[in-house]
């Protein structure tokens, strides 16, 4: 019995090859557009509510891309320098950062202001977010042990640096900057992470 077309194994191999090439092409386009890999992160906690909820998928870029009008030398716009510019429902940029001492996923919080090494940043801080400190001497990471960003989750009652989450965020710890989010789409990624 003769066949009128190529063997089934050849058809399947061709389909697999086209699928792989399609995925590689989409990945290359996403990397070219965002400058980071992976170009999306899933929100794992409620610290950025109401602007980001657990399970949201956030599209991120290299911090130097798509900078706002008041971006600093690293491409980040802080809340205090924002002049009305903002992302993800609030003023300033939301950054994804990972201090070297952190285990697990990076943190995604808003950059509030930048401090220099040795700076007494208590006077620049909003006293509502200093975790009960009454002066620099009572405030964790004050004076600043090194230059970096003071950050805060929109839903948190204190700065990350006042609550022991991280020291001032050095620019080299910043992995990406959030551009926009897709509600609930990150749940799939979070479920896959749990199973692996």
C-alpha positions in Angstrom: 0.0 0.0 0.0 1.5 3.4 -1.0 1.0 6.6 0.8 0.3 9.9 -0.9 2.2 12.1 1.5 5.2 12.2 3.9 5.3 9.8 6.8 3.5 10.7 10.0 6.8 11.0 11.9 8.0 13.6 9.5 4.8 15.6 9.9 5.0 15.5 13.7 8.7 16.5 13.6 7.8 19.5 11.4 5.0 20.6 13.8 7.3 20.3 16.8 10.0 22.3 15.0 7.6 25.1 14.0 6.2 25.2 17.6 9.7 25.5 19.1 10.7 28.1 16.5 7.5 30.1 17.3 8.3 30.0 21.1 11.9 31.1 20.5 10.7 33.9 18.2 8.2 35.2 20.8 10.8 35.0 23.5 13.3 36.9 21.4 10.8 39.6 20.7 9.8 39.9 24.4 13.5 40.1 25.4 14.2 42.7 22.7 11.3 44.8 23.9 11.9 44.5 27.6 15.6 44.0 28.0 15.1 41.4 30.8 14.4 37.7 31.1 11.9 36.7 32.2 9.8 39.7 31.0 7.0 38.9 33.4 6.8 38.2 37.2 3.9 36.9 39.3 2.9 38.8 42.4 3.2 36.4 45.4 1.9 38.5 48.3 -0.6 41.2 49.2 2.1 43.9 50.0 1.2 46.0 46.9 -2.6 45.9 47.2 -4.8 47.5 46.0 -2.6 48.2 42.9 -1.2 44.7 42.6 -2.9 41.6 44.0 -1.5 38.1 44.7 -1.7 36.2 41.4 -1.4 39.3 39.1 1.2 39.0 36.3 3.4 42.0 35.9 5.2 42.9 32.7 8.7 44.3 33.6 11.5 45.9 31.7 15.1 46.8 32.3 15.2 49.7 34.7 16.7 52.0 32.1 13.9 51.6 29.6 10.8 53.7 29.4 12.0 56.1 32.0 9.7 58.8 33.3 10.4 62.6 33.1 12.2 62.6 36.5 14.2 59.4 36.1 17.5 59.3 37.9 20.8 58.0 36.5 19.6 54.4 36.9 16.2 55.0 35.1 14.1 55.0 38.2 11.6 57.6 39.2 11.1 57.7 42.9 7.8 58.8 44.6 9.4 61.9 46.0 10.8 63.0 42.6 7.8 61.9 40.5 6.2 65.2 39.7 3.0 63.3 39.1 4.6 60.5 37.0 3.8 57.0 38.1 3.2 53.4 37.3 1.0 50.6 38.7 -1.6 52.9 40.3 0.7 55.3 42.2 3.4 57.8 41.9 6.9 56.7 41.0 8.2 53.4 39.7 7.6 50.0 41.1 10.9 48.0 41.1 11.7 44.3 41.3 14.8 43.9 43.6 16.7 41.1 45.2 19.2 41.9 48.0 22.1 39.3 48.0 21.0 38.0 51.4 17.4 37.2 50.2 16.3 33.7 49.7 13.4 33.1 47.4 11.7 35.3 45.0 12.6 39.0 44.5 10.6 41.8 46.1 8.3 44.0 44.0 7.8 47.4 45.8 7.7 51.1 45.0 10.8 53.2 45.1 10.0 56.1 47.4 13.3 58.1 47.6 17.1 57.7 47.2 19.6 58.1 50.0 23.3 58.5 50.0 25.7 56.5 52.2 25.7 57.9 55.8 22.6 60.0 55.2 20.2 60.6 58.0 17.0 59.8 56.0 14.6 60.1 58.9 13.9 63.8 58.1 13.1 62.9 54.5 10.9 60.0 55.5 7.1 60.1 56.0 6.9 59.4 59.8 3.8 57.2 59.2 6.1 54.6 57.7 9.2 54.6 60.0 7.8 51.7 62.1 7.4 53.8 65.3 10.9 55.3 65.3 11.2 58.8 66.7 14.6 59.6 65.3 17.4 58.3 63.0 19.0 56.6 66.0 15.8 54.6 66.5 15.3 53.8 62.8 16.8 50.7 61.2 19.3 51.4 58.4 19.6 55.0 59.6 22.0 56.5 58.9 22.1 54.7 55.6 24.8 52.0 55.5 25.2 52.6 51.8 23.5 54.5 48.9 20.2 53.1 47.7 16.5 53.4 47.4 14.1 53.5 50.3 11.2 51.3 49.2 7.7 50.3 50.4 4.9 48.0 49.4 1.8 50.1 48.8 -0.1 48.0 51.4 2.7 47.9 54.0 2.6 50.2 57.1 6.4 50.8 57.0 9.3 51.2 54.7 11.1 48.0 53.8 14.2 49.5 55.4 12.4 50.4 58.6 10.9 46.9 58.9 14.0 44.8 58.4 13.0 43.6 54.9 16.1 45.1 53.2 18.8 47.6 53.6 18.6 50.6 51.2 18.2 49.0 47.8 21.5 49.4 45.9 20.9 50.1 42.1 22.7 46.9 41.2 20.1 44.9 43.2 17.3 46.2 41.0 16.4 43.5 38.5 13.6 45.2 36.6 10.9 47.9 36.7 7.2 47.2 36.4 5.3 48.6 33.5 1.8 47.2 33.7 0.0 44.2 35.1 -2.6 41.6 34.0 -4.9 40.6 36.8 -4.9 37.0 38.0 -2.8 35.6 35.1 0.1 35.0 37.4 -1.9 32.4 39.3 -0.9 29.8 36.7 2.8 30.6 37.2 2.4 30.4 41.0 0.7 27.0 40.8 3.4 25.7 38.5 6.1 26.9 41.0 4.4 25.1 43.8 4.3 21.8 41.9 8.0 21.9 40.8 
